[in-house]
């Protein structure tokens, strides 16, 4: 069944980010990106692990072809237009810098470029690259490059054992905790690396992966409790947008509230019986 609640979650994340950029409120609205990371980890792991359970393998080339067809044409077009416009609107030095940002974005490594330049995402008076928003797409594509191979390796090791899915989840939990530790260390020592670099943000996608692997366990929770969990989870995300500080302590530990609230919302889907509460429910 199509999870329309996840479409609503996307809308919430986009709305929070847009309002934050437009009005600088809610102050922590940038956590919409963290919501997307958890959702991406969940969706990708669900698709890949189901494919492995069904067929005993993952068609890596087919997976990568789908990603290329979905992202490259639109992404390349936006980058080309932006770089061309920069030579008209900016001074030569900034236009050249934007061109290199475009190359990094096209190769999905722009997050590393911004980290290497010690870019401070939270500095409002600095000249911002018009392609800076590509950092999150770059990070996700790096995850998509590595994670299918990782799931395939875990599948060979544990997926066909008696408790294969549980064992895969346990391995992913250990990896997630380790990645969170790396993020916590980088947050305290290098602000730019903490915000942009792949090791500092992968734990958020990994939390979504854990949820995907544990979904059979979550299915046992009843409808009434799911309603409470859904409302509390949404409240947690909104609270995170309101109180998460910019700079110090982000992404670890401050992103944890948004990440865990998102993970909880995904783990316990709630579909109200009343159509006016859920007007887009697919009728069978």
Secondary structure, 3 states (H helix, E strand, C coil): CCCHHHHHHHHHHHHHHHHHHHHCCCCCHHHHHHHHHHHHHHHHHHHHHHHHHHHCCCCHHHHHHHHHHHHHHHHHHHHHHHHHHHHHHCCHHHHHHHHHHHHHHHCCCHHHHHHHCCCCCCCCCCCCCCCCCHHHHHHHHHHHHHHHHHHHHHHHHHHCCCCHHHHHHHHHHHHHHHHHHHHHHHHHHCHHHHHHCHHHHHHHHHHHHHHHHHHHHHCCCCHHHHHHHHHHHHHHHHHHHHHCCCCCCCCCCCHHHHHHHHHHHHHCCCCCCCCCCCCCCCCC
